[in-house]
Amino acid sequence: MTGASTGIGRALAHELAARGHDLVVAADETRIEGVRGELAEETEAVAVQVDLSTHEGVEELHRRTLALGRPIAVAALNAGIGTNGSFDQTSLEDDLRVVDLNVRSTVHLAKLVVRDILDAGEGRLLITSSIAAVSPGPYQATYNASKAFVHSFAEAIRHELKDTGVSVTSLMPGPTDTDFFARAGMEDDTRLGRTDLKDDPAEVAKDAIDGLLAGKASVVSGSFLNRLQAELGTHLPDALAAPILARMVKPQD
């Protein structure tokens, strides 16, 4: 379980614990130890503090997981970040970190974990995308593109693995009440960051695990508005979708 120190990742960890799973939880900050302490009241949990935006970090998490000597029944690849602003003004370092964490680490860890699950004969893989995956994202260009990548990636490997006992589900949450907006610099100066219409991470996690265990290809979690936005984004031409989203995420003066 990656990205488990806060928000949707932490909620996913609690939801899996409530359903009887022992857990390895990972994040790049010390708060992951606090989450391990919370989970210890429900199940057996191991915390790994590691930076998954690096090759070494992904390999270390995989090594620590294998060292437990137990098969992986569920893998939730949830770690992700965003950055906000006009592409010509955001820093190259920030944009590349979005790509490294959201895209590169997902592919790297999935490559390792899928092979482990195949060896075990069965298991489930949850990859956190976003409803942002279905339309271009002005002022968060690398974020939306990264989520489009992982959603397409999840759907593709789901097809490849359909007869193997391994199921793959893409989680597509909408705006959720997490630290994401503050970390992406969107909390105070964008309409989307300031809105009160954000979903509860616990409800998102429940929808996600229900869908995962049911073997669904994708789960658009949260409110009816999220499902409507996902449908509109899928069918609305990009030239119309982009300016609508831009108004929600453009930094305000």
Number of C-alpha atoms within 10 A of each C-alpha: 23 26 24 29 26 18 19 27 27 26 21 27 29 23 20 21 19 13 12 12 17 20 23 21 26 29 25 18 14 13 16 23 19 12 22 24 15 14 22 15 10 16 17 15 20 19 23 23 19 20 19 27 22 16 14 12 18 20 17 17 23 14 11 14 19 14 9 10 8 9 15 22 16 24 21 25 26 24 26 25 21 24 24 25 18 14 15 8 9 14 12 11 9 16 19 13 19 21 23 20 22 28 22 20 23 25 17 15 20 20 11 13 21 22 11 17 21 15 12 15 13 17 22 19 25 26 26 26 32 25 26 23 22 25 25 22 24 23 23 24 17 23 27 21 21 24 25 21 16 23 24 15 18 26 16 12 16 19 12 12 14 11 9 13 13 22 26 29 28 27 31 25 26 23 23 22 18 16 13 20 22 13 13 17 16 23 18 14 15 20 17 20 23 14 13 11 14 17 18 17 23 21 17 25 25 18 19 29 22 14 20 24 15 11 15 16 18 21 24 24 25 24 17 10 11 20 18 13 19 22 14 14 21 15 12 15 11 15 10 11 20 16 14 13 19 17 15 18 21 21 20 11 5
